[in-house]
Amino acid sequence: MAFTRENAFEILRAAHERNRLAHAYLISGPPESGKRALAADIASLVNRTKAEDVFSTNAREIFVVEPKSKGRQILVEEVRALEHALQMQSTGARKVAIIIDADRINAKAANAFLKTLEEPPENSLLLLLSTLPEALPDTIISRCVPITLTPSSSNGAAPKYDVDLVESLGNLAREKNWNVQHAYRLAQNLQRILSSIREEIRDETAEALKREEAQYKNSTDGSWLDEREDYYKALTESRYLQRRARLIETLFVWWSDVLRAKTGVAARDLPGLKKETANVATRFSPAEILKRIRRLEVMRDHLSRNIQEALAVEVAFLRVFTN
């Protein structure tokens, strides 16, 4: 499940107040999702350093590691220096380690870091930040509590593509009867949205690679560019899958609101479509609504197993969005 930065912080603050914080968190999400800001807020909470000072030289007992080598990797020497700093006697404040772009840790450094994850120093907190958590070794992922952040959006508004899908669902709900044409139209609209998302992500990652090339081309070794091209290809796919998962989650939210309307529950996750989901609820029994939710779960499972996307969506929508 993905959270906004604000919601994630509230959950962690509540855990801190109950003395239930884990020793290590993996904070992931696309660029501009607020990973650094969340890390600063958490560090400030447990360390009492001002959030705006967390990444500055004014911070005390806060240790930041990020890729600095010519190959833009986190090296074993940096990990060992971090381990040494965490083991030193504390001045009283909780020690916080923040690893930026943790997926850039090389194999030797990752093996060294495992000891810290398995036996964390007393009164310490480890925060790993990553845009591509899938690139981290499973041994590291399994020892961290995952926190996935959603893309940021201005003024708290829903991202544009979520709005597009919600509007399509609202339009469908206003139709008196659902037939094959309605299901195909909605499936095609979702595919159009997904194509736009993929193109947008490709443009963003291509621009990010250009910026890195301009910044580091004179200070890195020759293999760096090939590695970064591969990295951004993987990043494009990872971000696309995250955004697609968010849209699929919107479908579940919509049908959950239909079920709430059917069973008399007042709360709605999509309050702007309260009338429309209530209208759909009159057409189906609770069992039929649950059956459609289960069919969406099957679609999600098929997509996770790399079944052809358009086919999986069309087949599911024919079973979910017809009377």
Buried (B, 14 or more C-beta within 10 A) or exposed (E): EBBBBEEBBEEBBEEBEEEEBEBBBBBBBBEEBBBBBBBBBBBBBBBEBEBEBBBEEEBBBBBBBBBEBEBBBBBBEBBBEBBEBBEEEBEEBBBBBBBBBBBBBBEEBBBBBBEBBEEBBEBBBBBBBBBBBBBBBEEBBEBBEEBBBBBBBEEEEBBEBBBBBBEBBBBBBEBEEBEEEBBBBBBBBBBEBBEEBBEBBBEBBEEBBEEBBEEBEEEBEEEBBEBBEEBBEBBBBBBBEBBBBBBBBBBBBBBBBBBBBBEEEEEBEBEEBBEBBBBBBEBBEEEEBBEBBEBBEBBBEBBEEEEEBEEBBBBBBBBBBBE
